[in-house]
Amino acid sequence: MKHGAVSITAREHAELVEVSYSQTLGADEVMGRTVCTLISPGTELAWNYKGNSFPSFPGYAAVFEAEEIGSEVKNVTTGGLYFCMGPHRSFQKTNAMDVFPVPPGLSPQEAVLARLMGVSMTTLATTAARPGDRVLVTGAGPVGYMAAQIFAISGYDVMVAEPDETRRRNIVQSGIKKVFSDIPHNDPDIAGTVALVAECSGYEQPAIDGCKVVRKRGEVVLIGVPWLRHSDSSAHELLSLVFHKYVILRSGWEWEFSKYATDQTPHSLNTGFATALRWLAEGRVKTDGLIKQFSPDDCQSVYNNLLHGKSEGLFAIFDWAHNL
């Protein structure tokens, strides 16, 4: 059977292509038409659009309508809307253990944002910082915005450092008022008081400056991927700060947790997604005016605008419902 998928067919060239898939459904699988998919600008631009291996098929978050259900699948209903880690294509076919029902009243376009929330859920679950502690998020792109939201929801005293004026305004409108254009490492009321820096920009200087504001044994967690070198900052400067200020510098590796929870390890990627969907449905995460939908037919212009900072909205989503 033929369906469409967004493919990066050459460097900086995206197009909607026809793809085939088997209609044979495993006993533990669910399949159906895609409603929308989320674009992750950092990964998809660096790894796919500006990558070196073609063709590639980007995307890792989707909401779809379940149309066919395997014989052993429980708790999935035909016609229901489900979130999954799926690519940019007009259909989804996945293990039923990896799908989550979209809560009543939550739009598919909001539900798919749970994927971005999941990126920082691992840090939320592993940090030594506790509710009430100061958390500084550096970089307020899609991942950083969601990191600020989930830490605020969880009772932390959240601050955000972001050089872009529009993104700072987004943060303020979300209800977080402590927003800076640069990390305030020279402010005596802040330096040495921060329990956790969630570094979401992928740039060197915020990681270095983050080490200047954390308290003793405070954490600087690298959530943003350092795809490119952006400065001439030295490793010595970073190492000196880590050593002399007793900083815990570590990876924000999302996949530190497995997909599935067990009795011994109750936290997992999937429990994080379930929590994210619940918080979105409860209206705790502010998304008004931040979501922009695009047709998959326009994927080339969408990626090109994202690459050059010309895209509207903070969250870019492919709308597949109008392509069927």
C-alpha positions in Angstrom: 0.0 0.0 0.0 1.3 3.5 -0.8 1.5 6.4 1.5 3.5 9.7 1.8 6.5 10.5 4.0 8.8 13.5 4.4 12.2 12.6 3.2 15.5 14.5 3.0 16.7 13.4 -0.4 19.8 15.5 -0.6 21.6 18.1 1.6 19.2 20.9 2.4 16.5 19.4 0.2 13.3 18.0 1.6 10.3 16.5 -0.3 7.2 14.5 0.2 7.7 11.1 -1.3 5.6 8.0 -1.8 6.5 5.1 0.5 5.2 1.5 0.8 4.4 -0.5 3.9 3.2 -3.9 4.7 -0.5 -4.1 5.7 0.3 -7.2 7.7 -0.3 -6.3 11.4 1.4 -8.1 14.2 -0.6 -9.3 17.1 0.8 -6.6 19.4 0.7 -3.7 16.9 -1.6 -0.9 16.1 -1.9 1.1 12.9 -3.7 4.1 11.6 -3.7 7.4 9.7 -1.5 10.3 11.0 -3.2 13.5 12.2 0.0 15.5 12.9 3.7 15.1 13.4 6.1 17.4 15.4 9.3 18.9 13.8 12.3 18.9 16.2 14.4 21.7 14.6 17.7 20.8 16.4 17.9 17.2 15.5 16.1 17.3 12.1 18.2 20.2 10.8 21.6 19.0 12.0 21.2 15.3 11.5 18.8 15.2 8.6 18.5 18.4 6.6 22.2 19.3 6.8 23.3 15.7 7.2 25.5 13.4 5.1 23.4 10.3 4.5 20.5 10.4 2.1 17.7 9.7 1.8 16.7 10.1 5.4 13.3 10.0 7.0 13.1 12.4 10.0 10.5 12.8 12.7 10.0 11.2 16.1 6.6 12.3 17.4 3.1 11.8 16.0 -0.6 11.7 16.9 -2.6 9.2 14.8 -6.1 7.7 14.7 -6.1 4.0 15.4 -7.7 2.1 12.5 -6.4 -1.5 12.9 -5.6 -3.2 16.1 -3.6 -6.5 16.6 -5.4 -9.5 18.1 -3.5 -9.3 21.4 -3.7 -5.6 21.9 -5.6 -4.3 25.0 -6.7 -0.8 25.9 -6.5 0.6 22.3 -9.8 1.6 20.7 -10.5 1.9 17.0 -11.1 5.5 16.1 -9.2 6.8 19.2 -6.4 9.3 18.9 -3.0 8.2 20.2 0.5 9.7 20.7 3.6 7.8 19.7 7.2 8.4 18.7 6.5 8.2 15.0 8.1 9.7 11.9 6.8 12.3 9.4 4.5 10.0 7.3 0.8 9.7 6.6 0.4 6.5 8.6 1.8 5.1 11.8 2.4 1.4 12.6 3.9 0.6 16.0 3.8 -1.6 19.1 0.8 -1.0 21.2 3.0 -0.6 24.3 4.4 2.6 22.8 1.1 4.5 22.2 -0.7 6.8 24.7 -4.3 7.9 24.4 -4.7 11.6 23.8 -6.7 12.9 26.8 -10.2 14.2 26.1 -10.2 17.8 25.3 -6.6 17.9 24.3 -5.9 18.8 20.7 -3.6 16.5 18.7 -1.4 19.5 17.9 -0.9 20.1 21.7 -0.6 16.4 22.5 2.3 15.9 20.1 4.4 18.4 22.2 4.6 15.7 24.9 7.6 14.5 23.0 9.6 17.7 23.7 8.6 17.6 27.3 10.0 14.1 27.6 13.4 15.4 26.6 13.8 17.1 30.0 11.7 14.7 32.1 14.8 12.6 32.6 16.7 15.5 34.1 13.6 16.3 36.3 13.6 12.8 37.6 17.4 12.5 38.2 18.4 15.9 39.5 19.5 16.3 43.2 17.7 19.7 43.2 14.4 19.7 45.0 11.1 21.7 44.6 11.7 25.3 45.8 15.3 25.3 44.6 16.5 27.7 42.0 16.7 26.3 38.4 18.1 28.2 35.5 17.2 27.1 32.0 19.5 28.4 29.3 18.0 28.6 25.8 14.3 29.0 25.3 13.8 27.1 22.0 11.3 24.3 21.8 13.1 22.0 24.3 14.2 24.9 26.6 10.7 26.3 26.7 9.3 23.0 27.7 12.0 22.4 30.3 11.1 25.7 31.9 7.5 24.7 32.0 8.0 21.3 33.6 10.3 22.6 36.3 7.9 25.5 37.1 5.0 23.0 37.3 7.0 20.9 39.7 7.5 23.7 42.2 11.0 25.0 41.3 12.0 28.6 41.3 12.6 28.9 37.6 14.7 31.4 35.7 15.4 31.5 32.0 18.3 33.0 30.0 17.7 33.5 26.3 19.2 36.1 24.0 16.3 36.2 21.5 13.6 38.8 22.4 10.7 36.9 21.0 11.5 33.8 22.9 12.0 35.8 26.1 8.5 37.2 25.6 7.1 33.7 25.1 8.6 32.7 28.5 7.2 35.8 30.3 3.7 35.2 28.7 3.8 31.6 30.0 4.0 32.9 33.6 7.7 32.7 34.3 8.9 36.2 35.1 12.6 35.8 35.9 14.0 36.1 32.4 17.4 37.4 31.3 19.1 38.0 27.9 22.4 36.7 29.4 23.2 34.4 32.3 23.5 36.7 35.3 26.7 35.3 36.7 27.8 38.7 38.0 24.6 39.2 40.0 25.5 38.5 43.7 21.9 37.6 44.4 22.0 34.8 41.9 25.6 33.6 41.5 26.3 30.7 43.8 22.6 30.1 44.6 21.4 28.0 41.6 20.8 24.3 42.3 20.5 23.2 38.6 21.3 24.7 35.3 19.4 23.0 32.5 21.5 23.9 29.5 19.2 23.6 26.4 21.0 25.8 23.8 23.8 23.4 22.8 26.2 26.4 23.0 29.5 26.4 24.9 29.3 29.8 26.7 26.0 29.1 28.5 27.5 25.8 29.8 30.6 27.8 31.1 28.5 30.6 32.5 26.2 28.1 34.1 29.1 26.8 36.1 29.5 30.3 37.5 26.0 30.5 39.0 25.5 27.1 40.6 25.9 26.6 44.3 28.5 24.1 45.6 27.7 20.7 44.3 25.1 22.3 42.0 24.4 20.6 38.6 24.9 21.8 35.1 23.1 19.3 32.9 23.8 19.4 29.1 20.4 18.8 27.5 20.9 20.7 24.3 23.0 18.9 21.7 26.3 20.7 20.8 26.0 20.0 17.1 28.5 22.7 16.1 31.3 24.7 17.7 30.1 28.3 18.4 32.9 29.9 20.2 36.7 29.8 21.0 36.0 29.1 24.7 38.6 26.8 26.2 38.2 23.5 27.9 40.6 24.8 30.6 38.1 27.5 31.6 35.3 25.0 31.9 37.5 22.5 33.8 38.7 25.2 36.2 35.2 26.2 37.1 34.1 22.6 37.6 37.0 22.0 39.9 37.1 25.2 41.9 33.4 25.7 42.2 32.6 22.0 43.0 30.2 21.7 40.0 28.6 18.5 38.9 28.7 18.7 35.1 26.8 15.9 33.4 24.9 14.8 30.4 21.1 15.3 30.0 20.9 12.1 28.1 17.1 11.5 27.7 17.6 7.8 27.2 19.2 7.3 30.6 15.8 5.7 31.4 14.5 2.8 29.5 11.2 2.9 27.6 9.3 0.9 30.2 8.9 1.1 33.9 9.4 -1.9 36.2 8.8 -2.6 39.9 12.4 -1.7 40.6 12.7 1.3 38.2 9.3 3.1 38.2 10.6 6.0 36.1 10.8 5.5 32.3 10.5 7.4 29.1 6.9 6.2 28.8 5.9 7.3 32.3 7.4 10.7 31.4 5.2 10.9 28.2 2.1 9.9 30.2 2.8 12.7 32.7 3.4 15.2 29.9 0.1 14.4 28.3 -1.7 14.8 31.6 -0.1 18.2 32.3 -1.0 19.4 28.8 -4.6 18.2 29.2 -4.8 20.0 32.5 -3.7 23.3 30.9 -0.6 23.6 33.0 1.7 24.1 29.9 1.0 27.3 28.1 1.0 26.9 24.3 -1.4 29.6 23.1 -0.1 31.2 19.9 3.1 29.1 19.8 2.0 26.3 17.5 2.3 26.7 13.7 1.0 24.1 11.3 2.3 23.4 7.9 1.4 21.0 5.0 3.9 18.2 4.4 3.8 19.3 0.7 5.7 22.4 1.9 8.4 20.6 3.8 11.2 22.2 1.8 10.2 25.7 2.6 9.5 24.7 6.2 12.9 23.3 6.8 14.6 26.1 5.0 12.8 28.7 7.0 13.7 26.9 10.2 17.3 26.8 9.2 17.5 30.5 8.6 15.4 31.6 11.6 12.4 32.7 9.5 9.8 30.3 10.8 6.7 31.5 12.6 5.8 30.1 15.9 7.9 28.2 18.4 6.6 24.7 17.6 6.4 23.6 14.0 4.0 20.8 13.1 3.1 19.0 9.9 -0.7 18.7 9.4 -1.4 15.4 7.7 -5.2 15.5 8.1 -5.6 17.8 5.1 -3.3 15.7 2.9 -5.4 12.6 3.0 
